[in-house]
């Protein structure tokens, strides 16, 4: 199974243990919101606490042993609008060590979370 497929499956099943196996201990996540950076523990905090984002139309655009690019429609549990999300991932030791996202809002009255 590809790293991205395993990552998507772990999210879909809200399986924090499986996700922890896919995410490198030195993981850095630069999401498309608010100029923040998250760690492995931050990302794992989204799983299983009732606020896990869900996704659909997951597509792997490119993946090799070093990097991956994926696209999906993401629905957030915090009542923010859904987004079309493009993810870039860098791999190390068969795990995700870096992830950066870019997103396109899917509603006309979109408000970025944390800007109000």
C-alpha positions in Angstrom: 0.0 0.0 0.0 1.3 3.5 -0.8 2.1 5.9 2.0 -0.7 8.2 0.9 -3.2 5.4 0.7 -2.2 4.3 4.2 -2.5 7.9 5.5 -6.0 8.3 3.9 -7.2 5.0 5.4 -6.0 5.9 8.8 -7.9 9.2 8.7 -11.0 7.5 7.3 -10.9 5.0 10.2 -9.9 7.6 12.7 -7.1 5.3 13.7 -4.6 7.3 15.7 -2.3 4.2 16.1 -2.1 3.6 12.4 -1.6 7.3 11.7 1.2 7.4 14.3 3.0 4.6 12.4 2.8 6.6 9.1 3.9 9.9 10.5 7.6 10.4 11.2 8.6 11.5 14.7 10.2 14.7 13.2 7.1 15.5 11.2 6.3 19.1 10.3 2.9 20.2 9.0 2.6 23.7 7.4 -1.2 24.0 6.8 -2.7 26.6 4.5 -4.3 28.5 7.5 -2.8 31.1 9.7 0.9 30.7 9.2 1.1 28.0 11.8 3.3 24.9 12.0 2.2 21.7 13.6 4.0 18.6 14.9 3.2 14.9 14.9 1.4 15.2 18.3 -0.6 18.2 17.0 -1.8 16.2 14.0 -2.6 13.1 16.0 -4.7 15.4 18.3 -7.2 15.7 15.5 -8.0 12.0 15.4 -10.6 10.4 17.6 -11.6 13.5 19.6 -14.7 14.2 17.5 -13.0 16.9 15.4 -11.4 14.7 12.8 -11.7 16.2 9.3 -13.3 13.9 6.7 -12.4 13.8 3.0 -13.8 12.5 -0.2 -12.6 12.2 -3.8 -9.1 11.4 -2.5 -6.7 11.2 -5.4 -3.0 10.6 -5.5 -1.6 12.8 -8.2 2.0 11.7 -7.8 3.9 9.5 -5.4 7.4 7.9 -5.3 9.8 7.0 -2.4 10.7 10.6 -1.7 7.5 12.8 -2.3 3.8 12.6 -2.8 1.1 15.0 -4.1 -2.6 14.4 -3.3 -5.9 16.2 -3.7 -9.2 15.8 -1.9 -12.4 17.5 -0.8 -12.1 18.1 3.0 -14.9 18.7 5.4 -14.0 20.1 8.8 -15.7 19.2 12.0 -15.5 22.8 13.3 -18.3 24.0 11.0 -15.9 25.8 8.7 -16.6 25.5 5.0 -15.3 22.6 2.9 -12.2 23.0 0.8 -10.5 21.4 -2.1 -7.1 20.6 -0.6 -3.9 20.0 -2.4 -1.2 18.3 -0.2 2.5 18.0 -0.8 4.3 15.4 1.3 8.0 14.6 1.7 8.8 11.0 2.9 11.7 9.8 5.1 12.2 6.2 6.2 8.9 5.2 4.6 6.9 7.8 6.7 5.6 11.3 6.1 8.1 13.8 7.5 6.7 17.0 5.9 3.3 18.1 4.7 2.2 21.4 3.2 -1.3 22.2 2.0 -3.0 24.7 -0.2 -6.8 25.0 -0.5 -9.6 26.5 -2.5 -12.8 27.3 -0.6 -15.9 25.7 -1.9 -18.4 28.4 -0.9 -18.9 32.0 -1.9 -19.1 33.2 1.7 -16.0 31.4 2.9 -14.4 32.6 6.1 -10.9 31.4 7.1 -11.0 29.7 10.4 -9.5 31.9 13.1 -10.0 35.2 11.3 -13.1 36.4 13.1 
